[in-house]
Amino acid sequence: MELKKLECDLTVCKVPDTANIDMTAELFFIGKTDEELSLVCKTEDTPTETVARDDGWKGFRIAGVLDFSLIGILSKLSGILADNGIGIFAVSTFNTDYILVKAENFEKALTVLSAKGYTVC
């Protein structure tokens, strides 16, 4: 399985509303519940007004389109990382899964996954 590095710094934050989110940005994820409105975006695209903010994330995605019938892909990846003391923040889209790790763990995460047979590009 191929993993594609995202070549940007990422921020995970809570925002009061969508008014200051740049909807034309190249990369972002929005999650809304009855308790919060969360945003993952390139650090440079983070709105100035946030409720809470955590910088210093890097990420990669599973290359290609994953069929919904595939089971355990995210579980296997997160298990390998957890076994090596690396916490994750996962985001899924219709096509694939994205895994974010703190920047200080990024190279270690890629090394560990490469050692388990994943191709990182």
N, C-alpha and C positions, 0 to 999 in steps of 0.2 A: 504494500500500500504506500502511496506517495503522499507526503506532507509538504505543503507549500508555505514557506515563511512569509509573513507579512513584514514588509520592510519599513515599518513605521512604529513610532511610540504611541501607545494607547492610554486612554483615560477611562475609568469607570466612574460614573457620577449619578447623582440624583438631581433632577431639575424640577423647578416649580411648575413648568408648563412647556409646551413645544414652541413657544413664540421665538425663542432665541436659538433654536436648533437650525443649523444650516442644512436644509433638506436637499441642497444641491451638492453636498460634500460627497466625495468618492466612496467613503466607507463610514457607516454608522449602524448601530443596532438600537432600537427603542423597545422597551418593555414597560407596559403599564398594567397596574393592578389597582384594586381599591385602596391600597396603602401607599403606593409610590409610582413615580415615573422615572425609570432608569434609562441611562444613555451610555453606550460604549462608542467611543469615537477616537479619531486621531487626536492626540494631545493638542495639536495646533488648532483644531476645530472645536475645542471645548468651549461651550458658552461661558461668558463672564459671570453670569448669575447661576450658581448651583446651590443646592441645599447641602450636599456633601460631595466630596471629590477625592478620588484615589488615583494618582498618577503612577507611572512607572510600570506599565504593563507592556508585554510583547506578545505576539501571537502567531499562530499558524492555522491553516485549514487543511482538511482532508481533500486532496485534489480529486476533481471529477464530481460527478453527480451520484449521490447515494440513493439507491432505491429504498423505499420505506420498508420493504420486506427484510432488509439487512438488519441483523440483530447483534448487539453487543459491541459495536465498533467503538463508540464513545466510552463504554464501560471498560473495554480492554486498555485503551489509551490512558484513561484516567487512573486505572489500577496500576499500570506500570509507573506512572508518575508518582502516585501516592506511595508505592513501595520504595521510592527513592526520595521521599520527603519533599515532594514538589506539589504544592497546592495549585488548583486550577480555577478558572472562571470560564465556563463553557457557554457558548451561544450557538444555536442552531438556526439554519435557514431552511427553506424548502429543499434546496439542492444538497447541502452538506453541513458539516459541523465545524466550528471554530473553537480552538482551545487557546486561552490566554493564560500566561504565567507571569509572575513578577519578573522584571527585567534581569534581576540578579540571578535568576534560575533558568533563564532562557537557553543559554548554551548547554547547560547541564541537561535540560529536558531534551534538547535535540540529540545530544550525544547518547543519552540513555535509550531513546527511541530508535536511533540508528543501530545501536548494539542489539536491539530486539528485532531487527530486520526491516524497519521502516526506512524508506528512501526520503531524505530531506532535501528539498531544492528551493 
